[in-house]
Amino acid sequence: LAAPVAAISPGATGDGVCSSVNPSYSGTLTLACSGDGELSVSTDAGCKAACLQDDTASATIDGTAVAVGPGGPTFRIEHGGSKTEPCNGARPGFVGDITLSCSEGTTTADASACQPEGCPEGTSLTNPLMTGEDPPLWAPT
């Protein structure tokens, strides 16, 4: 059910919201008001499919392919929009964000910002020379 976002005079056009006609679309459609007050869709060219909760994309983190797609009943990326998800949600031990982008209902993922976590503060090293391992894993040269 399309409705104008503002009043439209007879014989003029105005904007409507695509998601009011189809919830899986975003953008603006053009509505026309006839001389006798009848409303019709003039063009829906501005309507593009949004990316919804079930849409996933493949990303590669340090050579490992992962499927990325945040769930949740309210997940939605508008056409042309993006959002980020933490790398460690897709691959534990990695920091940074995966950027999810939406183009006409297709979700793509860029994991190029994902990096190994590294050695967190407080990490200690057991001296292999002191553990009695034979041969030691490391020896000074």
C-alpha positions in Angstrom: 0.0 0.0 0.0 1.9 3.0 -1.3 1.3 6.3 0.5 3.0 9.6 -0.3 5.4 11.0 2.3 3.8 14.4 1.8 0.5 15.6 0.2 0.4 15.5 -3.6 -1.7 18.1 -5.5 -3.9 16.8 -8.3 -2.0 16.4 -11.5 1.4 16.3 -9.6 3.9 13.7 -8.5 5.5 13.0 -5.1 7.6 10.5 -3.3 6.6 7.3 -1.5 8.6 4.7 0.4 9.4 1.4 -1.4 9.3 -0.6 1.8 5.7 0.4 2.4 4.8 -1.6 -0.8 7.3 -4.4 -0.3 9.3 -4.7 3.0 12.3 -6.3 1.3 12.9 -3.1 -0.8 14.4 0.2 0.1 14.5 3.6 -1.7 11.9 6.0 -3.1 9.2 5.4 -5.7 7.4 8.2 -7.6 3.6 8.5 -7.0 1.2 10.4 -9.3 -2.0 12.0 -8.2 -4.6 12.2 -11.0 -6.8 15.2 -11.5 -9.6 13.4 -9.6 -7.4 12.5 -6.7 -6.6 8.9 -7.7 -3.1 7.8 -6.5 -0.9 5.6 -8.7 2.7 4.5 -9.0 4.4 6.6 -11.7 7.8 4.8 -11.5 9.5 2.4 -9.1 13.0 2.8 -10.6 14.2 4.1 -7.2 13.3 0.9 -5.5 16.2 -1.5 -4.9 16.2 -4.8 -3.0 17.6 -4.5 0.5 19.8 -7.2 2.1 18.0 -9.0 4.9 18.9 -11.3 7.8 19.2 -14.5 5.8 21.6 -13.0 3.3 25.1 -14.3 3.7 28.4 -13.6 1.9 31.6 -15.4 1.7 34.8 -13.8 3.0 38.4 -15.1 3.4 40.3 -14.5 6.6 43.9 -15.5 6.5 43.3 -18.1 3.8 40.2 -19.6 5.4 36.8 -19.1 3.7 34.0 -18.1 6.2 30.3 -17.4 5.7 29.4 -14.0 7.1 25.9 -12.8 7.8 24.7 -11.3 11.0 21.4 -12.7 12.1 18.6 -11.2 14.1 15.1 -10.4 13.2 15.9 -6.7 12.6 19.0 -7.1 10.5 18.7 -5.1 7.3 21.2 -3.2 5.1 19.6 -0.8 2.7 20.7 -0.9 -1.0 24.0 1.0 -1.2 24.5 0.8 2.5 27.0 -1.1 4.7 27.6 -2.3 8.3 30.4 -3.9 10.1 30.7 -7.2 12.1 33.7 -8.2 14.2 36.2 -10.5 12.6 36.3 -12.7 15.8 32.7 -13.6 15.3 33.6 -15.3 12.0 37.1 -16.5 13.0 38.2 -16.5 16.6 41.7 -15.1 17.2 41.3 -12.3 14.7 40.6 -8.6 15.3 39.2 -5.9 13.2 35.9 -5.6 11.3 34.4 -7.3 8.3 32.5 -4.8 6.2 29.2 -6.1 4.8 27.8 -4.1 1.8 24.5 -4.4 0.0 23.8 -3.9 -3.7 20.4 -4.7 -5.1 19.8 -7.4 -2.6 23.2 -9.0 -2.8 25.4 -8.9 0.3 29.2 -8.8 -0.1 31.8 -9.0 2.6 35.3 -7.4 2.8 37.5 -9.0 5.5 40.7 -7.3 4.5 40.8 -5.5 7.8 40.9 -8.8 9.8 44.3 -9.4 11.4 45.6 -12.0 13.8 45.0 -11.0 17.4 48.7 -11.3 18.3 50.0 -11.7 21.8 47.6 -10.1 24.3 49.0 -8.2 27.3 50.1 -10.5 30.1 51.1 -13.3 27.8 54.0 -15.2 29.3 56.6 -17.5 27.7 57.7 -20.7 29.4 61.4 -21.1 28.8 61.7 -24.4 27.0 65.2 -24.8 28.4 63.7 -25.0 31.9 61.0 -27.5 31.0 63.3 -30.4 30.6 62.2 -31.0 27.0 64.8 -32.8 25.0 65.8 -31.4 22.6 64.7 -27.9 23.8 62.4 -26.0 21.4 64.7 -23.0 21.6 68.2 -22.4 22.5 70.3 -19.2 22.5 72.9 -18.9 19.8 
